[in-house]
Amino acid sequence: MTRRQKESYSIQSVDNALDVLEALCDGGDEVRISQLSERLSMNKTSIFRLLATFENRGYVEKEQRSGKYRLGISAYEMGQKFLLRMALLRKAKPVMEKLARQCNEAVYLAVPSGDEILLLDMVDTVQQVKIVPLIGTRHSMNSTSAGRVILAHGDTRRSKEHGSIDQDLIAIKAAGASIDRNTLGEGITSLATPLMNAQDMVPGSLCIIGPEFRLSQDKVQNELLPSLIEAGVIISSKMGYVGHFINKENAQ
């Protein structure tokens, strides 16, 4: 089904309702109807009706004193159920925790989302100096290490769509990892390795992200990358991927 066909089946009221929920997610703890109206260019009456419906179902809560709205328990419960059902997250989490302890840096799980990657989950470092948590943020697929390892190890068609058939991707695939500096923010270094599943697809990537001053080139090459790639192999194996072992046997 083409994008135009999908749009022809969309229901405007449902689109508006989802816009309101997404605005509540991005708006901080509590938001006024007037703020939502201005942000979404929707009239206040329509927003009030949508919020009242969500409130009845527990997806939105209203603070009686201020009249502001925030996400309700039902929204959080749905999000948690979704995350718990994600096989990749369930299988990756123990390995991420072990890698974070081993490297003493923040470890992230990234998944593709259209032309972007979403930093879906993380295990933070205990280091006193750390970067602001990036969980829930989206970044360009083609400019970040987390996205480029997905492009490099994904199918050729997808790479062509992103205009990414180049020598750099060939090198990333051969190395089994990608590195970027300052893409996620000034002074931030990110390393990523692909995660494969039983269908030889790339559902995500595993990343180590930390301040540049602590991630020297020597430390990255000799300590962090080998540990990261090994952790990626373990998660991929849990997802049913056997390519690492086949390639190893063929190389012998």
Helices and strands as residue ranges (DSSP letters): H 3-8, H 12-26, H 33-40, H 44-57, E 60-62, E 69-71, H 73-85, H 87-103, E 106-113, E 116-123, E 138-140, H 145-153, H 156-161, H 167-175, E 178-181, E 188-195, E 204-211, H 217-219, I 220-224, H 225-238, H 243-251
